[in-house]
Amino acid sequence: MFKALGTQVLIVMGSLSVWFDEEGDFLEVVSEGRKGFFRDLGNGVFERVDEEGNTIGFALLNVKERKERDIPFDAKFEKAVS
């Protein structure tokens, strides 16, 4: 699902949700349907964790300053196997 809301974009890919707010310059990538909270890692980087402390997403402030290519861009996400 792709939904544009003015300067905000929501993309849902399976259980992964990507939210970009161009005006707020904010990007969030999170596993859908899982409750959690953000830990501030500093420098505008946040880790989203569930109640057990497992990483379920991340968020970035000031995305435009960090990017090396235009937004939107194609990305491939794979589940890490340990």
Summary of the structure (lengths in Angstrom):
residues: 82
radius of gyration: 13.0
end to end distance: 29.6
largest distance: 39.7
contacts: 173
relative contact order: 0.18
helix: 5%
strand: 49%
